[in-house]
Every structure is written in C-alpha cells, then in structure tokens.
Amino acid sequence: MDSGKVRVNIFGQPYNIKGDASSDYIQQLAEYLNEKMEDVSRNVSSSNSLQIAILAALNIADEYFQIRSMNTGIEGAVEEKARELISLLDEGLIGDIFAGSELSLSK
C-alpha cells in the first residue's frame, strides 16, 4: 500500500482504510461497493444502511460465484483441449518416426 491510510467514502460515510493494496486499488474497491449500495438503495424501500450493505454484499457474492463457475468451466475446456493437442502431437511425432525409418529384415 502507499504510505498511510486511504480515506474513502462509502454510502455517505467516510472510512479510513489501511491495507497491503495500493491506495488507487482501495479507492476503486470503495467506489465499486458504493455503486452497488446505491443500486440496491434505488431498488428497495428500506433506508437502513446495514440492510442495504448486506443486500449489496449478497449481490457481489453472487457475481463472484457466477464468475468463479464460468472460470471453472473454461479451465476444464482448456485442459481438455490441451490433452487433445498433446495427443495429436504425440501421434504426429510417432508417425514421423515410423515414416522416416526403414525396416529391413536380414538373414
């Protein structure tokens, strides 16, 4: 993290955040959370900031789980393609070895 604390504003409340990440990154996280809380606030009748924060956290967790699930599917597809390519390479190399060699039988 850059030196010291980062002051952020989330849903109208100032917070001093200290962490290992850069101040720019922490600011981006705070802005993202603020946007999510404002989205929830526009769509629910509650003005309770704790309820809004919990609903925003659930929305963010949902996004995370969906992305993680997509990545798992992509990783599986990449692994399968890699196995197929390795198999094709193995077949090609073995074919090249046999094609380039001469077999002779001598008595």
Rosetta constraint file for C-alpha pairs under 8 A:
AtomPair CA 1 CA 18 HARMONIC 7.79 0.50
AtomPair CA 1 CA 19 HARMONIC 6.11 0.50
AtomPair CA 1 CA 20 HARMONIC 4.57 0.50
AtomPair CA 1 CA 21 HARMONIC 4.50 0.50
AtomPair CA 1 CA 22 HARMONIC 4.13 0.50
AtomPair CA 1 CA 23 HARMONIC 6.14 0.50
AtomPair CA 2 CA 21 HARMONIC 7.71 0.50
AtomPair CA 2 CA 22 HARMONIC 5.43 0.50
AtomPair CA 2 CA 23 HARMONIC 5.86 0.50
AtomPair CA 4 CA 18 HARMONIC 6.96 0.50
AtomPair CA 5 CA 16 HARMONIC 5.94 0.50
AtomPair CA 5 CA 17 HARMONIC 5.47 0.50
AtomPair CA 5 CA 18 HARMONIC 4.77 0.50
AtomPair CA 5 CA 19 HARMONIC 7.84 0.50
AtomPair CA 5 CA 23 HARMONIC 7.94 0.50
AtomPair CA 6 CA 16 HARMONIC 5.54 0.50
AtomPair CA 6 CA 17 HARMONIC 5.11 0.50
AtomPair CA 6 CA 18 HARMONIC 6.31 0.50
AtomPair CA 6 CA 23 HARMONIC 5.88 0.50
AtomPair CA 6 CA 26 HARMONIC 7.41 0.50
AtomPair CA 6 CA 27 HARMONIC 7.56 0.50
AtomPair CA 7 CA 14 HARMONIC 6.76 0.50
AtomPair CA 7 CA 15 HARMONIC 5.63 0.50
AtomPair CA 7 CA 16 HARMONIC 4.50 0.50
AtomPair CA 7 CA 17 HARMONIC 6.24 0.50
AtomPair CA 8 CA 14 HARMONIC 5.67 0.50
AtomPair CA 8 CA 15 HARMONIC 5.30 0.50
AtomPair CA 8 CA 16 HARMONIC 6.40 0.50
AtomPair CA 8 CA 17 HARMONIC 7.28 0.50
AtomPair CA 8 CA 27 HARMONIC 6.37 0.50
AtomPair CA 8 CA 30 HARMONIC 6.45 0.50
AtomPair CA 9 CA 13 HARMONIC 5.37 0.50
AtomPair CA 9 CA 14 HARMONIC 4.39 0.50
AtomPair CA 9 CA 15 HARMONIC 6.14 0.50
AtomPair CA 9 CA 30 HARMONIC 7.12 0.50
AtomPair CA 9 CA 31 HARMONIC 7.96 0.50
AtomPair CA 9 CA 34 HARMONIC 7.86 0.50
AtomPair CA 10 CA 14 HARMONIC 6.42 0.50
AtomPair CA 10 CA 15 HARMONIC 7.42 0.50
AtomPair CA 10 CA 30 HARMONIC 6.25 0.50
AtomPair CA 10 CA 31 HARMONIC 7.25 0.50
AtomPair CA 10 CA 33 HARMONIC 7.13 0.50
AtomPair CA 10 CA 34 HARMONIC 5.07 0.50
AtomPair CA 11 CA 34 HARMONIC 5.57 0.50
AtomPair CA 11 CA 37 HARMONIC 6.83 0.50
AtomPair CA 11 CA 38 HARMONIC 7.20 0.50
AtomPair CA 11 CA 49 HARMONIC 7.98 0.50
AtomPair CA 17 CA 26 HARMONIC 7.79 0.50
AtomPair CA 21 CA 25 HARMONIC 6.32 0.50
AtomPair CA 21 CA 26 HARMONIC 6.57 0.50
AtomPair CA 22 CA 26 HARMONIC 6.37 0.50
AtomPair CA 23 CA 27 HARMONIC 6.06 0.50
AtomPair CA 24 CA 28 HARMONIC 6.21 0.50
AtomPair CA 25 CA 29 HARMONIC 6.29 0.50
AtomPair CA 26 CA 30 HARMONIC 6.23 0.50
AtomPair CA 27 CA 31 HARMONIC 6.15 0.50
AtomPair CA 28 CA 32 HARMONIC 6.13 0.50
AtomPair CA 29 CA 33 HARMONIC 6.19 0.50
AtomPair CA 30 CA 34 HARMONIC 6.01 0.50
AtomPair CA 31 CA 35 HARMONIC 6.16 0.50
AtomPair CA 32 CA 36 HARMONIC 6.31 0.50
AtomPair CA 33 CA 37 HARMONIC 6.16 0.50
AtomPair CA 33 CA 56 HARMONIC 7.55 0.50
AtomPair CA 34 CA 38 HARMONIC 6.14 0.50
AtomPair CA 35 CA 39 HARMONIC 6.15 0.50
AtomPair CA 36 CA 40 HARMONIC 6.29 0.50
AtomPair CA 36 CA 56 HARMONIC 5.57 0.50
AtomPair CA 36 CA 59 HARMONIC 7.90 0.50
AtomPair CA 36 CA 60 HARMONIC 7.86 0.50
AtomPair CA 37 CA 41 HARMONIC 6.03 0.50
AtomPair CA 37 CA 52 HARMONIC 6.07 0.50
AtomPair CA 37 CA 53 HARMONIC 6.10 0.50
AtomPair CA 37 CA 55 HARMONIC 7.91 0.50
AtomPair CA 37 CA 56 HARMONIC 5.35 0.50
AtomPair CA 38 CA 42 HARMONIC 6.25 0.50
AtomPair CA 39 CA 43 HARMONIC 6.59 0.50
AtomPair CA 40 CA 44 HARMONIC 6.22 0.50
AtomPair CA 40 CA 52 HARMONIC 6.20 0.50
AtomPair CA 40 CA 55 HARMONIC 6.89 0.50
AtomPair CA 40 CA 56 HARMONIC 6.26 0.50
AtomPair CA 41 CA 45 HARMONIC 7.43 0.50
AtomPair CA 41 CA 46 HARMONIC 7.31 0.50
AtomPair CA 41 CA 47 HARMONIC 7.21 0.50
AtomPair CA 41 CA 52 HARMONIC 6.27 0.50
AtomPair CA 46 CA 51 HARMONIC 7.47 0.50
AtomPair CA 46 CA 52 HARMONIC 7.46 0.50
AtomPair CA 47 CA 52 HARMONIC 7.50 0.50
AtomPair CA 48 CA 52 HARMONIC 6.35 0.50
AtomPair CA 49 CA 53 HARMONIC 5.97 0.50
AtomPair CA 50 CA 54 HARMONIC 6.18 0.50
AtomPair CA 51 CA 55 HARMONIC 6.19 0.50
AtomPair CA 52 CA 56 HARMONIC 6.06 0.50
AtomPair CA 53 CA 57 HARMONIC 6.04 0.50
AtomPair CA 54 CA 58 HARMONIC 6.21 0.50
AtomPair CA 55 CA 59 HARMONIC 6.25 0.50
AtomPair CA 56 CA 60 HARMONIC 6.19 0.50
AtomPair CA 57 CA 61 HARMONIC 6.04 0.50
AtomPair CA 58 CA 62 HARMONIC 6.08 0.50
AtomPair CA 59 CA 63 HARMONIC 6.32 0.50
AtomPair CA 60 CA 64 HARMONIC 6.20 0.50
AtomPair CA 61 CA 65 HARMONIC 6.17 0.50
AtomPair CA 62 CA 66 HARMONIC 6.15 0.50
AtomPair CA 63 CA 67 HARMONIC 6.19 0.50
AtomPair CA 64 CA 68 HARMONIC 6.04 0.50
AtomPair CA 65 CA 69 HARMONIC 6.03 0.50
AtomPair CA 66 CA 70 HARMONIC 6.26 0.50
AtomPair CA 67 CA 71 HARMONIC 6.13 0.50
AtomPair CA 68 CA 72 HARMONIC 6.21 0.50
AtomPair CA 69 CA 73 HARMONIC 6.43 0.50
AtomPair CA 70 CA 74 HARMONIC 6.22 0.50
AtomPair CA 71 CA 75 HARMONIC 5.97 0.50
AtomPair CA 72 CA 76 HARMONIC 6.24 0.50
AtomPair CA 73 CA 77 HARMONIC 6.29 0.50
AtomPair CA 74 CA 78 HARMONIC 6.12 0.50
AtomPair CA 75 CA 79 HARMONIC 6.12 0.50
AtomPair CA 76 CA 80 HARMONIC 6.20 0.50
AtomPair CA 77 CA 81 HARMONIC 6.19 0.50
AtomPair CA 78 CA 82 HARMONIC 6.08 0.50
AtomPair CA 79 CA 83 HARMONIC 6.26 0.50
AtomPair CA 80 CA 84 HARMONIC 6.26 0.50
AtomPair CA 81 CA 85 HARMONIC 6.12 0.50
AtomPair CA 82 CA 86 HARMONIC 6.09 0.50
AtomPair CA 83 CA 87 HARMONIC 6.08 0.50
AtomPair CA 84 CA 88 HARMONIC 6.18 0.50
AtomPair CA 85 CA 89 HARMONIC 6.04 0.50
AtomPair CA 86 CA 90 HARMONIC 6.01 0.50
AtomPair CA 87 CA 91 HARMONIC 6.14 0.50
AtomPair CA 88 CA 92 HARMONIC 6.04 0.50
AtomPair CA 89 CA 93 HARMONIC 6.01 0.50
AtomPair CA 90 CA 94 HARMONIC 6.08 0.50
AtomPair CA 91 CA 95 HARMONIC 5.98 0.50
AtomPair CA 92 CA 96 HARMONIC 6.09 0.50
AtomPair CA 93 CA 97 HARMONIC 6.24 0.50
AtomPair CA 94 CA 98 HARMONIC 6.35 0.50
AtomPair CA 95 CA 99 HARMONIC 5.98 0.50
AtomPair CA 96 CA 100 HARMONIC 6.06 0.50
AtomPair CA 97 CA 101 HARMONIC 6.39 0.50
AtomPair CA 98 CA 102 HARMONIC 7.92 0.50
